Amino acid sequence: MPKFFIKTYGCQMNERDSEQVAHSLIERGYERVENERDADVVLLNTCSVRDMADQKALGKMGMLGRIAKERPHVVFGFLGCMAQARGAELLEHSPHVDLVVGTQKFHRVADYVDEIVARKCVVVAGTDDPGHSRMDDPRFSIVDVGEETGSQSTIREQPLAPKQATAFVSIMQGCNMHCTFCIVPMTRGAERSRPIDEIVAEVRQLVSQGVKEVTLLGQIVNLYGRHEFPKVENKSPFVQLLGAVHEVDGLQRLRFTSPHPIGFREDLIDAYRRLPKLVDHLHLPVQSGSNKILKAMHRTYTAEKYIELIGNVRRARPGIAVTTDIIVGFPGETDEDYAQTRKLVEEVEFDNAFVFRYSPRRDTPAAEMPDQVDDSIKEARNHDLLQVVDASAQRINERLIGRTLQILCEGPSKTNRSRLMGRTRTHKIVLFESNEDCAGTFVDVHIERATGFSLYGTPVNIQAGISAVAA
C-alpha cells in the first residue's frame, strides 16, 4: 500500500483542500503518514499571499531533494496557490518535483498521483504557467491545463478524524475584489459559489458524524452568491445561507471567515440578533487605519466606516469578540499613516489581530507602486503594533479570570500533549488538564489564568452540553 504525506501552508481553505486530497488518496488505497521520510508521495499545499510562505515551501521542497536522491521512486508535488501562480517555473527550481497542480484541480490530484506512481511522469495541471523549458524531457507532459468552472462543487465529502467536533465547509472559491496587494484573484480565479442546498447537505452529513461546529469558508465569505443567487426578503444569499445552516438539527456552533467590510450590511448585522448558533466572534480584516492607504489598497471603505460597523455589530451582539488583519509598511505608508492605524487599533480594542509586514507579490499593482517602505521601518511598525494588540488582548482575557466558560474540546494541545485544548464561542483558546477523554465534547472550564493568547483553567463539568457561560 503506497503511503502519502501532505504539508499545508496558509489559510483554512488550504487546510480543507489538503483534507480533500487526502480523502481522495485514501479512497484509492493510499495510507496517510505523519513523516515525509515514511512516504511514497510527498505533497506540499502552498500559499502565495506572503513571500514568507513561498520561501518556506520552496525551502522545504529543496530539503526534500535529499530524499529524492536516496529514494528515487518517491513522488514529489506542489499543490495550491504558489503552484497556480508559478506553474512550471517550480520544476526549474526543484528538478526532483514530479507534479504541479493549481487551485482548481485538487479533485484530480489522485488521478495524477496514480499516473506518476505508475510511470513517474511529470504532470503540470491547472496552473497559469504551463511552461516549455522542460518540454524536451521525456518525463514531461501537460495535463488538463486551465480553469475549471465546475471544480467548486466537484468535491464535497470531508474525512473526519475520530471524535472530530469541528469542520470547515467551503462555500465558494475565488475573489473579484482585486485588492492591490493580493494575488488571490490570480491563484483562485473569479468568484463562484455552491448552491445553498449542497452546502446544507454537507453540513447535515458532518453533524451526523459528530461535528458540532462548522466554519463556512470563502475568500470573501459574505459576498457568497452575489452573482449567482437573488436576494430574498431583502436578505443577501450569504445571510440566507446562514439561516439555512442554522436550522440543521444537532449543529451547535456556526462560524464564518473571512468577510469584507464592504459586504457587511444590515441583514448580516441582524443575523447576530436572530441566530443564536452564530458564535460570538467576528474576524473582520481592516488592513489599515489610514484612508489614503485603504484607497491605495483598493479596500473601498474608510476607517470611519469600519469603526462604525464594529460598533453596530457590538450593539447587535454584546460581548462579541472582534479580531482582524492589518498590513504595515504598504507602499507610500508614512509615519502619519501608521499613526492612524495605531489609533484605530487602540480605539477598537481588538481581542487579537494578525499583523503582517507588507510583502510584494509579483504581478500585483502594489508591487509596482513607488515609495516602497524600507524593511527596517516595516519591522519597527510591526513590532510596535503587536505590542498594542497584545496589551489589548491581555486586558480582555484577564477579565475572564474567575468565570466558568463553555469550551468545545478539540483534543490534546499541539504544543503540550499532556494538556487538552478547546475554544470558546468567542474563539479563545482554553487549555486545561483532565483525565477524561473530552475530545469532541463540551466542557465547562473555570478560568484561573490568562495570557494574551490563551486561557488556562480547571474543568468543572465534562459533557457540559450548552450549560456554561458563553464567551
Sequence and secondary structure as in RCSB ss.txt:
>XXXX:A:sequence
MPKFFIKTYGCQMNERDSEQVAHSLIERGYERVENERDADVVLLNTCSVRDMADQKALGKMGMLGRIAKERPHVV
FGFLGCMAQARGAELLEHSPHVDLVVGTQKFHRVADYVDEIVARKCVVVAGTDDPGHSRMDDPRFSIVDVGEETG
SQSTIREQPLAPKQATAFVSIMQGCNMHCTFCIVPMTRGAERSRPIDEIVAEVRQLVSQGVKEVTLLGQIVNLYG
RHEFPKVENKSPFVQLLGAVHEVDGLQRLRFTSPHPIGFREDLIDAYRRLPKLVDHLHLPVQSGSNKILKAMHRT
YTAEKYIELIGNVRRARPGIAVTTDIIVGFPGETDEDYAQTRKLVEEVEFDNAFVFRYSPRRDTPAAEMPDQVDD
SIKEARNHDLLQVVDASAQRINERLIGRTLQILCEGPSKTNRSRLMGRTRTHKIVLFESNEDCAGTFVDVHIERA
TGFSLYGTPVNIQAGISAVAA
>XXXX:A:secstr
  EEEEEE SSHHHHHHHHHHHHHHHHTT EE SSGGG SEEEEEE  SSHHHHHHHHHHHHHHHHHHHH TT E
EEEEEHHHHHHTTHHHHH TT  EEE TT GGGHHHHHHHHHHH  EEEES S   STTTTSTTEEE S S  TT
HHHH       TT  EEEEE EE      TT  HHHHH S EE  HHHHHHHHHHHHHTT  EEEEE TTGGGTT
TTTS  BTTB HHHHHHHHHHTSTT  EEEEE   GGG  HHHHHHHHH TTB SEEE   B S HHHHHHHT  
S HHHHHHHHHHHHHHSTT EEEEEEEES TT  HHHHHHHHHHHHHHT SEEEEEE    TTSGGGG SS   H
HHHHHHHHHHHHHHHHHHHHHHHTTTT EEEEEEEEE SS TTSEEEE TT  EEEE  SS  TTSEEEEEEEEE
 SSEEEEEEEEES TT SB  
